[in-house]
Amino acid sequence: MAEPRSVVPDSIQSAAASPFDQVVFAGGGNRCWWQAGWWDTVAPELGLRPRVIAGISAGAATACMIYTHDSRQVMDYYGAVLAGNLRNAYWGNLLNKQRVFPHYGIYRTALLNIFGEGRLANLQTAPEIRIGVAHIPRWSGPRLAVMAGLVAYNIEKHWLKTLHPRLGRKLGFHPEFVRAQDCGSPEQLADLLLQSSSTPPFTPVLRRDGRPVLDGGMVDNVPVDALDATPGNVLVLVTRLYPRPRRFVLQHGAQRRLYLQPSQRVPISSWDYTQPGAMIGAYELGRRDGETFLRDWPSVMKTELGTAA
């Protein structure tokens, strides 16, 4: 796989400070490979070094991965592991009471592989990574919460296409954000990321400190609520398409939040563990979109971030 070409003028590459104080990695399962491709292309060129990263589900895992491992090596790992996985559901396992969906076991093993062998220590010099989980409503048990949460999530995702949903909060789901740097072992970080990704039936309902939690996207798949309120530029990397411009800015207090969408639908489903080659396609789309962003960067600084080029 060829290394990304530099498409930024020398004058821009020499810019001193990181242009974004905080970054958001939205969730999206396999679609988050788009974020990895974009980041691997843009971050070295612009010197992206945010102070805080907020992430949900696979977006949080991607944020941790880019500071501890090489994206291409992780894709190679998935390619080898998933080569032997032919289905996303093994219904015959119902007969012997084994797990029907292979995702939880594959994902946990992958996370332990990615953050093992001393790589977890790299997070101590990385930006503060805040990982979101969703606590279920007080009025509900785990099974009812799963059904209610998934209905609300899909209404806002497919029908309302809401950028920052509110139905989950109205139902009583509430967020908690935990620092990746507070995890003392690969097992603790893997458990936290799995809790942030808890999406039955692909995973079991998981518990944190004895309380059931679900995918942080049940509250908001684009976790801007985890950001500090400090002034500055914020970069928000979403993984699905919204009925908005491909690139747009929302003002929030003294912050300018630059939202970036993929240039097209990311060519992989969130929980498809049968097509590892599609992960490469998602990553390559991110790289192409990253190169486009770099070419547009002088204009982005001037017209959208209000900074002189």
C-alpha positions in Angstrom: 0.0 0.0 0.0 1.5 3.3 -1.1 2.3 6.0 1.4 0.1 9.1 1.2 1.5 11.9 -0.9 2.1 15.3 0.6 -0.4 17.7 -1.0 0.1 20.6 1.4 2.2 23.6 0.4 5.4 23.9 2.4 4.2 27.1 4.0 1.2 25.3 5.5 3.2 22.3 6.7 5.4 24.6 8.7 2.4 26.0 10.7 3.4 26.0 14.4 0.5 25.0 16.6 -2.1 22.2 16.2 -5.1 23.9 14.5 -7.6 21.9 16.6 -7.6 22.0 20.4 -10.1 19.1 20.7 -11.3 16.4 18.3 -14.4 14.2 18.3 -14.4 10.6 16.8 -18.0 9.6 16.2 -19.0 6.0 16.5 -19.9 3.8 13.5 -18.4 0.4 13.8 -16.4 -0.6 10.7 -17.1 2.8 9.2 -14.6 4.2 11.6 -11.8 2.9 9.3 -12.6 6.0 7.3 -11.5 8.1 10.3 -8.2 6.1 10.5 -7.5 6.7 6.8 -8.3 10.4 7.1 -6.2 10.9 10.2 -3.2 9.0 8.9 -3.2 11.3 5.9 -3.9 14.6 7.5 -2.4 14.5 11.0 1.2 14.3 9.9 0.8 17.1 7.4 -1.0 19.6 9.7 0.7 18.5 12.9 -2.6 17.6 14.5 -2.0 17.3 18.2 -5.3 17.9 20.1 -5.4 18.3 23.8 -8.6 16.2 24.2 -10.2 13.5 22.0 -13.8 12.4 22.7 -14.9 9.1 21.2 -17.8 6.6 21.1 -17.7 2.9 20.4 -15.4 2.1 17.4 -14.6 5.8 17.1 -13.0 5.6 20.6 -11.2 2.4 19.6 -9.9 4.2 16.5 -8.6 7.1 18.5 -6.8 4.8 20.9 -5.4 2.8 17.9 -3.8 5.7 16.1 -1.7 6.5 19.2 -0.7 2.9 20.0 -0.5 0.9 16.7 -0.2 1.2 12.9 -3.5 1.1 11.1 -2.2 -1.0 8.3 -1.0 -3.7 10.7 -4.3 -3.8 12.4 -6.1 -4.2 9.1 -3.7 -7.0 8.2 -4.6 -8.6 11.5 -8.3 -8.4 10.9 -7.8 -9.7 7.3 -6.2 -12.8 8.7 -8.7 -13.4 11.5 -11.8 -12.7 9.5 -10.7 -14.9 6.6 -12.1 -17.8 8.5 -15.3 -16.1 9.5 -17.9 -16.9 6.9 -21.1 -15.5 8.6 -22.2 -12.7 10.8 -24.7 -15.1 12.5 -24.4 -18.8 13.3 -28.0 -19.8 14.0 -27.1 -23.4 14.5 -25.4 -22.4 17.7 -28.8 -21.9 19.3 -29.1 -25.7 19.5 -26.0 -26.0 21.7 -26.5 -22.7 23.6 -23.3 -21.1 22.1 -23.0 -17.5 21.0 -24.8 -16.9 17.7 -23.0 -13.7 16.8 -19.1 -14.0 16.6 -18.5 -10.3 16.9 -17.9 -9.9 20.7 -15.2 -12.6 20.9 -13.4 -11.4 17.7 -13.5 -7.8 18.8 -12.3 -8.4 22.3 -9.4 -10.5 21.1 -8.5 -7.9 18.6 -8.5 -5.1 21.2 -6.2 -7.1 23.5 -3.9 -7.7 20.5 -3.8 -4.0 19.5 -3.1 -2.7 23.0 -0.9 -5.5 24.3 2.8 -6.0 24.2 3.5 -2.7 26.1 1.6 -0.5 23.6 -0.9 0.7 26.2 1.9 2.8 27.7 1.9 5.0 24.5 -1.5 6.4 25.6 0.2 8.2 28.5 1.8 10.7 26.0 -1.3 10.8 23.8 -4.1 13.4 24.1 -6.6 12.8 26.8 -9.1 10.3 25.3 -12.6 10.4 26.8 -14.6 7.3 26.0 -18.4 7.4 26.3 -20.8 4.7 27.6 -24.6 5.0 28.0 -26.3 4.1 31.3 -29.8 2.7 30.9 -32.9 4.5 32.3 -33.6 4.0 35.9 -37.1 2.9 35.1 -36.0 0.0 32.9 -34.3 -3.3 33.0 -31.5 -4.1 30.5 -33.8 -6.0 27.9 -36.4 -3.3 27.8 -33.8 -0.6 27.6 -32.1 -2.3 24.7 -35.4 -2.4 22.7 -36.4 1.2 23.6 -32.9 2.5 22.9 -32.5 0.7 19.6 -36.0 2.0 18.4 -35.1 5.6 19.4 -31.6 5.3 17.8 -32.9 4.0 14.5 -35.8 6.6 14.3 -33.2 9.4 14.6 -30.7 7.7 12.4 -32.9 6.6 9.5 -36.0 8.9 9.7 -35.0 12.1 11.4 -31.3 12.0 10.4 -30.5 14.0 13.5 -26.9 15.2 14.0 -27.2 15.2 17.8 -30.1 13.0 18.8 -32.2 13.7 21.9 -34.7 10.8 22.1 -32.3 8.7 24.1 -31.9 11.3 26.7 -35.7 11.8 26.9 -36.0 8.1 27.5 -33.6 8.4 30.4 -30.3 7.2 29.0 -27.4 9.2 30.4 -23.7 9.3 29.4 -20.6 8.7 31.4 -17.1 9.4 30.0 -14.0 7.6 31.2 -10.4 8.4 30.3 -8.6 5.8 28.4 -5.5 6.8 30.3 -7.1 5.6 33.5 -7.1 2.0 32.3 -4.3 0.2 33.9 -4.1 -2.8 31.6 -5.1 -3.9 28.1 -7.9 -5.9 29.6 -9.4 -2.8 31.3 -9.2 -0.7 28.1 -10.7 -3.5 26.1 -13.6 -3.8 28.6 -14.2 -0.1 28.5 -14.2 0.0 24.6 -16.6 -3.0 24.5 -18.9 -1.3 27.0 -18.9 1.8 24.8 -19.8 -0.5 21.9 -22.4 -2.7 23.7 -25.0 -3.3 21.0 -27.1 -6.5 21.5 -27.4 -8.9 19.8 -23.9 -8.4 18.4 -22.6 -8.1 21.9 -24.1 -9.1 25.3 -25.4 -6.4 27.6 -22.3 -5.4 29.5 -21.9 -3.9 32.9 -19.7 -1.2 34.3 -19.3 -1.1 38.1 -22.2 -3.5 38.3 -24.6 -1.3 36.3 -25.7 -2.3 32.8 -24.5 0.0 30.0 -25.0 0.2 26.3 -23.3 1.8 23.3 -22.6 5.4 24.0 -24.4 6.2 20.7 -27.7 5.6 22.6 -27.2 9.1 24.0 -25.2 10.7 21.1 -23.1 9.0 18.5 -21.2 12.3 18.0 -20.2 12.9 21.6 -19.6 16.7 21.7 -20.9 16.8 25.3 -17.6 15.3 26.4 -15.7 18.4 25.2 -14.4 21.1 27.4 -16.1 24.4 27.0 -12.8 26.2 26.4 -12.5 28.5 23.4 -10.8 27.2 20.2 -11.3 25.1 17.1 -12.8 21.6 17.4 -12.7 19.0 14.7 -15.6 16.5 14.5 -15.2 13.4 12.3 -18.5 11.8 11.6 -18.8 8.5 9.8 -22.2 8.6 8.1 -23.9 11.1 5.8 -26.3 13.7 7.1 -28.4 16.1 5.0 -25.8 18.9 5.4 -22.8 20.1 3.5 -19.9 17.7 3.4 -18.0 20.2 5.6 -19.7 22.7 7.9 -19.1 24.8 11.0 -21.3 25.1 14.0 -20.5 27.8 16.6 -20.8 26.7 20.2 -20.0 29.5 22.6 -16.4 30.5 21.9 -15.8 27.3 20.0 -15.9 26.8 16.2 -16.7 23.1 15.5 -15.7 21.9 12.1 -17.7 18.9 11.1 -16.4 16.6 8.3 -18.5 13.9 6.6 -17.2 11.3 4.2 -17.5 12.2 0.5 -19.7 9.2 -0.1 -21.3 6.4 1.9 -18.5 4.5 3.6 -18.5 1.1 1.8 -18.9 -1.2 4.7 -21.6 -2.1 7.3 -20.9 -1.3 11.0 -21.0 -4.9 12.2 -20.0 -6.9 9.0 -17.3 -9.3 10.0 -17.3 -11.2 6.7 -15.6 -8.7 4.4 -12.2 -7.6 5.8 -11.4 -6.2 2.3 -14.1 -3.6 2.8 -12.2 -2.3 5.8 -9.4 -1.4 3.3 -12.0 0.3 1.1 -13.2 2.4 4.0 -9.6 3.3 5.0 -8.7 4.3 1.4 -11.8 6.5 1.1 -10.6 8.3 4.3 -7.2 8.8 2.7 -8.7 10.3 -0.4 -11.0 12.5 1.6 -8.0 13.5 3.7 -6.0 14.5 0.6 -8.9 16.6 -0.6 -9.1 18.3 2.8 -5.4 19.1 2.7 -5.8 20.7 -0.7 -8.7 22.8 0.7 -6.9 23.6 3.9 -5.9 27.3 3.1 -9.5 28.0 2.3 -10.7 26.2 5.4 -8.5 28.3 7.6 -9.6 31.5 6.0 -13.3 31.1 5.4 -14.4 28.5 7.9 -12.0 28.8 10.9 -11.4 32.5 10.5 -7.6 32.1 10.6 -5.2 33.8 8.2 -3.4 31.3 5.9 
